Amino acid sequence: MGKPKATEAKSSTVLRPTSEALELALEELQEECAHVLHLMARLRGLPEGELRDKLEGELYAALVHLRHEVAQALKEWAKQTDRLPDE
């Protein structure tokens, strides 16, 4: 697999210029953010019990995964920035 190419982004991309790897990392970050927000919404007002305990564990795991997704997105963004010409 070669180095991801910097591309002039289509209108559906988040950043311009971008790369496939960066856009994928941002997409995965968006999905994980949505998952965390969904879990938080479910937990609000939920009484003590097994379901709450289970969801709190899922939220913790999702937050750990979110941290990984953020790191990956920042890594890909740095690679993209490094490819830009100095102005």
C-alpha positions in Angstrom: 0.0 0.0 0.0 1.4 3.4 -1.0 1.4 6.7 0.6 -2.1 8.3 0.6 -2.3 11.0 -2.0 -3.3 14.5 -1.1 -6.3 15.4 -3.2 -8.2 18.5 -3.9 -11.3 17.6 -1.9 -14.7 17.1 -3.3 -17.5 19.1 -1.8 -18.4 16.2 0.5 -15.1 16.2 2.3 -14.4 17.8 5.6 -11.0 19.3 4.8 -9.4 20.8 1.7 -6.9 19.5 0.6 -7.3 16.1 2.1 -6.4 12.5 1.8 -8.5 9.3 1.8 -6.9 8.3 5.1 -7.7 11.6 6.8 -11.3 11.6 5.6 -11.7 8.0 6.8 -10.2 8.9 10.2 -12.6 11.8 10.5 -15.6 9.6 9.4 -14.7 7.1 12.1 -14.3 9.9 14.7 -17.8 11.2 13.8 -19.3 7.7 14.2 -17.7 7.2 17.6 -18.8 10.6 18.8 -22.4 9.8 17.8 -22.1 6.5 19.7 -20.8 8.3 22.8 -23.7 10.8 22.6 -26.2 8.0 22.1 -25.0 6.2 25.2 -25.0 9.4 27.3 -28.6 10.2 26.2 -29.6 6.6 27.2 -28.0 7.0 30.6 -29.6 10.3 31.5 -32.5 9.6 33.9 -31.9 5.8 33.9 -32.3 4.4 37.4 -29.7 2.3 39.2 -29.6 -1.3 38.0 -28.0 -3.8 35.7 -28.8 -1.9 32.5 -27.3 1.3 33.9 -24.2 -0.6 35.0 -23.9 -2.2 31.5 -24.3 1.1 29.7 -21.8 2.9 32.0 -19.3 0.2 31.0 -20.1 0.7 27.4 -19.7 4.4 27.7 -16.2 4.0 29.3 -15.2 1.7 26.5 -16.6 4.1 23.9 -14.6 7.0 25.5 -11.4 5.0 25.3 -12.1 4.2 21.7 -12.9 7.8 21.0 -9.5 8.8 22.4 -7.9 6.4 19.9 -10.0 7.8 17.0 -9.0 11.3 17.9 -5.3 10.3 18.0 -5.7 8.7 14.6 -7.4 11.7 13.1 -4.7 14.1 14.4 -2.0 11.8 13.1 -3.5 11.8 9.6 -4.1 15.5 9.8 -0.4 16.1 10.7 0.6 13.9 7.7 -1.6 16.0 5.4 -0.2 19.3 6.8 3.4 18.0 6.3 2.6 17.4 2.6 1.5 21.0 2.1 4.0 23.3 0.4 5.5 26.0 2.6 4.2 29.4 1.9 
